[in-house]
C-alpha cells in the first residue's frame, strides 16, 4: 500500500511537470510548491468542467460580468488606493503566497483571501468589496500594481482549485506590458477582462514607462460532481485560507503566514549561504529533501 501511494504521488508530480508546453527544469520542479500539492491538483484537473488550456473565455463565468461592467467604479477605488500608498509591497508582514514577487516590483492590496474581507478593504474600497462579496465563486480578490520596469519571474501557482481573472483598470494599453501563460501572450487593456489557468507556467513584464493597475480575482474552478466541489471548498477554506496576509494592523493573518514568518528567517540564512558558497548551499538543500523523502518512505 505504501508503495502504491508513493507511486501515485510520483505519477502526479510527473503529470504536473509535463502539463503544458512550457516547463521548469526538473531540479526546479522537484522543489516547487506545485510538487507538494500535485495529488490535490491532479484531482482538480481530473474532475474539471473547463478545458485544459492556458486561457479561457471570460464568458465561461457569467457571474463575473458584473465585475467587468463596473470596471470604472473599481478603477476609481483602485486609484484612490494608489494615491494613498495602500497598494504596496509586504514590508512589515510576510506573504507566503507572493513574497518573492515584491523583490521585482510587484505590489498588492487584498480585499479578501479565501475568507471574509479584510477590515481595511471594507474601509478603503467599500464598493468593490461589497461587489465581490455577492459573488460566491470569487474566493480571493485584490488590486495589483506592476510599475514601469517591474516583472514577475516564471512560476506556476501551487493550487489548481481556482482560476484567475484579471481586469485592466489603468494600463499602458501596450503590447510591452503583458502576461505570458504557457507561451501565449496577453497584453492588458483598460476595461478588458481575461481568465487564465495560473497553474500553467506564466510570467509578466511591464517594459513601458507607464504604470499597470489591475483587479485580480481567484475564481473557484468548476468541477463535474458536487462531492468533488465540496472537497475543493473544504480544502480552500481549511488550507488555502491559512495563507491570508494582511494589508495593515487589524487584518487577519493566516496560520501559514504566521509560520512563514519564522521559516523566512531560515530562508534568509539560506540565501546568504548561497551567495557565500553555492556548493554547500546545494548540498544542504538536497540533503534536506533527501531526508524528507526517506521519512515519507519510512512512514
C-alpha positions as CSV (number, residue, x, y, z in Angstrom):
1,X,0.0,0.0,0.0
2,X,2.8,2.4,0.9
3,X,4.5,1.7,-2.4
4,X,1.2,2.4,-4.3
5,X,0.7,5.7,-2.5
6,X,4.3,6.7,-3.3
7,X,3.9,5.7,-6.9
8,X,0.7,7.7,-7.3
9,X,2.4,10.7,-5.8
10,X,5.3,10.4,-8.2
11,X,2.9,10.0,-11.1
12,X,1.0,13.1,-10.1
13,X,4.3,15.1,-10.0
14,X,5.2,13.8,-13.5
15,X,1.8,14.9,-14.8
16,X,2.1,18.4,-13.3
17,X,5.6,18.7,-14.7
18,X,4.7,17.6,-18.3
19,X,1.4,19.6,-18.4
20,X,1.6,22.4,-20.9
21,X,4.2,23.4,-23.4
22,X,6.5,25.4,-21.1
23,X,8.1,23.5,-18.2
24,X,10.5,24.1,-15.4
25,X,13.8,22.4,-15.2
26,X,13.4,19.1,-13.4
27,X,15.5,20.4,-10.4
28,X,13.3,23.4,-10.1
29,X,10.1,21.3,-10.4
30,X,11.1,19.0,-7.6
31,X,11.2,21.9,-5.1
32,X,8.3,23.9,-6.5
33,X,5.1,24.3,-4.4
34,X,3.1,22.6,-7.2
35,X,5.1,19.4,-6.5
36,X,3.8,19.3,-2.9
37,X,0.2,19.8,-4.0
38,X,0.5,17.6,-7.1
39,X,-2.0,14.9,-5.9
40,X,-4.6,17.6,-5.0
41,X,-4.1,19.4,-8.3
42,X,-4.4,16.2,-10.4
43,X,-7.7,15.6,-8.6
44,X,-8.8,19.1,-9.7
45,X,-7.7,18.5,-13.3
46,X,-9.4,15.1,-13.5
47,X,-12.8,16.5,-12.5
48,X,-12.6,19.9,-14.0
49,X,-15.5,21.1,-16.1
50,X,-13.4,23.6,-18.0
51,X,-10.9,22.7,-20.8
52,X,-7.2,22.1,-20.0
53,X,-5.9,25.2,-21.7
54,X,-4.0,28.3,-20.6
55,X,-6.7,30.9,-21.4
56,X,-10.4,30.6,-21.1
57,X,-13.2,32.9,-22.4
58,X,-14.5,35.2,-19.7
59,X,-18.0,34.3,-20.9
60,X,-17.4,30.9,-19.3
61,X,-18.0,32.6,-16.0
62,X,-21.2,34.8,-16.5
63,X,-21.2,35.7,-12.8
64,X,-18.1,37.8,-13.4
65,X,-19.8,40.1,-16.0
66,X,-21.0,42.4,-13.1
67,X,-17.3,43.0,-12.2
68,X,-16.3,43.8,-15.8
69,X,-19.4,46.0,-16.2
70,X,-18.4,48.0,-13.1
71,X,-14.7,48.5,-14.1
72,X,-14.8,52.3,-13.9
73,X,-16.1,52.2,-10.3
74,X,-13.5,49.6,-9.4
75,X,-10.8,51.8,-11.1
76,X,-11.9,54.8,-9.1
77,X,-11.4,53.0,-5.8
78,X,-8.1,51.5,-7.1
79,X,-6.8,54.9,-8.0
80,X,-7.6,56.2,-4.5
81,X,-5.7,53.3,-3.0
82,X,-2.7,54.2,-5.3
83,X,-2.9,57.8,-4.2
84,X,-3.0,56.8,-0.5
85,X,0.0,54.4,-1.0
86,X,-2.1,51.5,0.2
87,X,-1.1,49.2,-2.8
88,X,2.3,48.2,-1.6
89,X,5.0,45.6,-1.0
90,X,4.8,43.5,2.1
91,X,7.3,45.2,4.3
92,X,6.0,44.7,7.8
93,X,4.2,41.4,7.1
94,X,5.4,38.3,5.3
95,X,3.3,37.0,2.5
96,X,3.8,33.3,1.9
97,X,1.8,33.3,-1.4
98,X,3.5,36.2,-3.1
99,X,6.6,37.0,-1.1
100,X,9.1,36.5,-3.9
101,X,7.3,38.9,-6.2
102,X,7.9,42.0,-4.1
103,X,11.6,42.0,-5.0
104,X,10.9,42.6,-8.7
105,X,8.5,45.5,-8.2
106,X,5.0,43.9,-7.8
107,X,2.6,45.4,-5.2
108,X,-0.8,44.4,-3.9
109,X,-3.8,45.3,-1.7
110,X,-6.0,42.5,-0.6
111,X,-9.8,42.7,-0.4
112,X,-10.1,39.0,0.7
113,X,-8.2,35.8,0.6
114,X,-10.4,32.6,0.6
115,X,-12.3,34.1,3.6
116,X,-14.1,37.2,4.7
117,X,-13.0,40.7,3.5
118,X,-10.2,42.4,5.5
119,X,-11.4,45.4,7.6
120,X,-9.0,47.6,5.7
121,X,-10.8,46.7,2.4
122,X,-14.2,47.4,3.9
123,X,-12.9,50.8,4.9
124,X,-10.8,51.8,1.9
125,X,-12.6,50.3,-1.1
126,X,-16.2,49.5,0.2
127,X,-18.0,49.4,-3.1
128,X,-15.6,46.9,-4.7
129,X,-15.6,44.8,-1.6
130,X,-19.4,44.7,-1.5
131,X,-19.5,43.8,-5.2
132,X,-17.3,40.7,-4.8
133,X,-18.9,39.7,-1.5
134,X,-22.1,38.9,-3.5
135,X,-20.3,36.5,-5.9
136,X,-19.7,33.2,-4.2
137,X,-17.3,31.9,-6.8
138,X,-14.8,34.7,-6.1
139,X,-12.5,33.2,-3.4
140,X,-9.9,35.9,-3.4
141,X,-9.6,39.5,-4.7
142,X,-7.0,42.2,-4.7
143,X,-5.7,45.2,-6.6
144,X,-2.2,44.6,-8.0
145,X,0.3,47.1,-9.4
146,X,3.2,46.4,-11.9
147,X,5.2,49.7,-12.1
148,X,7.4,50.5,-15.1
149,X,10.3,48.1,-15.3
150,X,8.7,45.6,-12.9
151,X,8.3,41.9,-13.7
152,X,7.2,38.6,-12.3
153,X,9.5,35.7,-12.9
154,X,8.4,32.4,-14.5
155,X,6.3,30.4,-12.0
156,X,3.2,28.3,-11.6
157,X,0.8,28.9,-8.8
158,X,0.6,25.9,-6.4
159,X,-3.2,25.3,-6.2
160,X,-5.4,24.2,-9.1
161,X,-8.7,24.6,-7.3
162,X,-9.1,28.1,-8.7
163,X,-8.7,30.0,-12.0
164,X,-7.5,33.6,-12.3
165,X,-9.4,36.7,-13.5
166,X,-7.7,39.9,-14.4
167,X,-9.5,43.2,-15.2
168,X,-7.5,46.0,-16.7
169,X,-8.0,49.3,-14.8
170,X,-5.1,51.7,-15.5
171,X,-2.8,50.0,-18.0
172,X,-0.3,51.2,-20.6
173,X,-2.6,49.6,-23.3
174,X,0.7,48.5,-24.9
175,X,2.0,45.1,-26.1
176,X,5.1,45.7,-24.0
177,X,3.1,45.3,-20.8
178,X,1.9,41.6,-20.8
179,X,1.5,38.3,-19.2
180,X,2.7,35.1,-20.9
181,X,0.9,31.9,-19.9
182,X,2.3,28.6,-21.3
183,X,3.9,30.6,-24.2
184,X,0.7,32.5,-25.1
185,X,0.9,36.3,-24.5
186,X,-1.8,38.7,-23.4
187,X,-1.5,42.5,-23.0
188,X,-3.8,44.2,-20.5
189,X,-6.3,46.8,-21.7
190,X,-8.4,49.2,-19.7
191,X,-11.8,47.7,-19.0
192,X,-11.0,44.4,-20.6
193,X,-11.1,41.1,-18.7
194,X,-9.1,37.9,-19.2
195,X,-9.3,34.5,-17.4
196,X,-6.4,32.0,-17.3
197,X,-5.2,28.9,-15.5
198,X,-2.5,30.1,-13.2
199,X,-1.1,26.5,-12.7
200,X,0.4,26.7,-16.2
201,X,3.9,28.4,-16.1
202,X,3.5,32.1,-16.5
203,X,5.4,35.4,-16.1
204,X,4.7,39.1,-16.6
205,X,6.6,42.2,-17.6
206,X,6.0,45.9,-17.9
207,X,8.7,47.4,-20.0
208,X,6.8,50.6,-20.7
209,X,7.1,54.0,-19.0
210,X,3.5,53.7,-17.6
211,X,2.1,52.1,-14.5
212,X,-0.2,49.0,-14.7
213,X,-3.1,48.6,-12.2
214,X,-5.5,45.6,-12.5
215,X,-8.2,44.0,-10.4
216,X,-7.2,40.4,-9.7
217,X,-9.6,37.5,-8.5
218,X,-9.3,33.8,-7.8
219,X,-12.4,32.1,-9.2
220,X,-13.5,28.7,-7.9
221,X,-12.7,26.1,-10.6
222,X,-16.0,24.4,-11.7
223,X,-15.9,20.7,-11.1
224,X,-18.1,17.9,-12.6
225,X,-19.5,16.5,-9.3
226,X,-20.9,18.0,-6.1
227,X,-18.7,15.8,-3.9
228,X,-15.6,17.0,-5.8
229,X,-16.7,20.6,-5.5
230,X,-17.3,20.0,-1.8
231,X,-13.7,18.8,-1.4
232,X,-12.4,21.8,-3.2
233,X,-14.3,24.2,-1.0
234,X,-13.2,22.3,2.2
235,X,-9.6,22.5,1.0
236,X,-9.8,26.2,0.1
237,X,-11.4,27.0,3.5
238,X,-9.1,25.0,5.7
239,X,-5.8,25.1,3.8
240,X,-5.5,27.9,1.2
241,X,-7.2,30.4,3.5
242,X,-4.4,29.8,6.0
243,X,-2.1,31.8,3.6
244,X,-4.1,35.0,4.3
245,X,-1.9,38.1,4.5
246,X,-2.9,41.5,6.0
247,X,-2.8,44.9,4.4
248,X,-2.3,46.6,7.8
249,X,-2.9,46.1,11.5
250,X,-6.3,44.7,12.3
251,X,-6.4,42.4,9.2
252,X,-6.3,38.7,9.6
253,X,-3.0,36.8,9.3
254,X,-3.4,33.1,8.4
255,X,-1.6,30.3,10.2
256,X,0.6,29.6,7.2
257,X,1.8,33.2,7.2
258,X,2.4,33.2,10.9
259,X,4.6,30.1,10.4
260,X,6.2,31.6,7.3
261,X,7.4,34.5,9.5
262,X,9.6,32.1,11.4
263,X,10.6,30.0,8.4
264,X,11.6,33.1,6.5
265,X,14.5,33.7,8.8
266,X,15.8,30.3,7.8
267,X,15.3,31.2,4.2
268,X,17.3,34.4,4.5
269,X,20.1,32.4,6.1
270,X,20.0,30.0,3.1
271,X,20.1,32.9,0.7
272,X,23.2,34.3,2.4
273,X,24.8,30.9,2.3
274,X,24.1,30.6,-1.4
275,X,26.0,33.9,-2.0
276,X,28.9,32.7,0.0
277,X,29.2,29.1,-1.0
278,X,26.8,27.7,-3.7
279,X,28.2,24.1,-3.4
280,X,27.5,24.0,0.3
281,X,24.0,25.5,-0.2
282,X,23.0,22.9,-2.7
283,X,24.4,20.1,-0.5
284,X,22.3,21.3,2.4
285,X,19.2,21.7,0.1
286,X,19.3,18.3,-1.4
287,X,20.2,16.6,1.9
288,X,17.0,18.2,3.4
289,X,14.8,16.9,0.5
290,X,16.5,13.5,0.6
291,X,15.8,13.2,4.3
292,X,12.2,14.3,3.7
293,X,11.8,11.6,1.1
294,X,13.4,9.0,3.3
295,X,10.9,10.0,6.1
296,X,8.0,9.6,3.8
297,X,9.1,6.2,2.6
298,X,9.8,5.1,6.2
299,X,6.4,6.3,7.4
